Amino acid sequence: MWFGGVRVLVPDQKDRVLMVCQEHEGKMIWMLPGGGIEESENAAQAAAREVLEETGLQICVKDLLWHVEEVSEKRGQRFVNFFSAEIISGNPKLGKDPEFDEQEQVLRELRFLSLDEIDELLHVYPAFLKEELRCFITERKKSGRSETKRKTFRLRENDI
């Protein structure tokens, strides 16, 4: 059975990207904000809800950028839709994951990061993210729009 999730690319006016740091299995892993799709919501609704929960920002979901499929013995079958978005309102602040109590929270940090800062990060999930963010921001600077060809990625066990 497939489990669905979302991640959201939220750039600021300086072409920095909003990233969250989560702690998993003793590693600090940087990723775009996002999470699971809940019953009775579509992927875009989940994207807006997850960004609000994790960052305090209200967003307008724009485009589907990437579709990622992962089949893993350890984690099962999952897909994640990556969207672009624009900030509507709010000030960024680290939120909480409502599925976890205070002692089990995995969110550790929230920051807008430049592409160079992201390149310096040791653990970024998924592995393709650094390269795809660079393509997205470069195109945005060149054309003034945030368009990209939709891509599908299939992750293997060792990509995780």
NORZI-V763428 format. One line per field, one symbol per residue. ss: DSSP state (@ for helix, = for strand, . for the rest). psi: psi as a letter, one per 30 degrees, with the letter a starting at -180 (. if undefined). burial: 1 if it has 24 or more other C-alpha atoms within 12 Angstrom, else 0. A space follows every 10 residues. Layout:
ss=???
psi=???
burial=???
This chain:
ss=.========= =.....==== ====..==== =.====.... ..@@@@@@@@ @@@@@..=== ========== ==...===== =========. .......... .@@@..==== ===.@@@@@@ ...=....@@ @@@@@@@@@@ @@@....... =====.@@@.
psi=kkkklllkjj lafgglkkkk kkkkhgkjkk lkkaalklkg lleeeeeeee eeeffgkklj kdkkekkkkk jkeefaklkk kklllkkell kkkkaljffk lefgkfkelk lkkleeeeff kejkklefee eeeeeeeeee eefglhklkk lkkjkleff.
burial=0001111111 1100111111 1100000011 1111111000 0011111111 1111111111 1111111111 0000000111 1111111000 0101111000 0000011111 1111100100 0011111011 0111011000 0000011100 0010100001
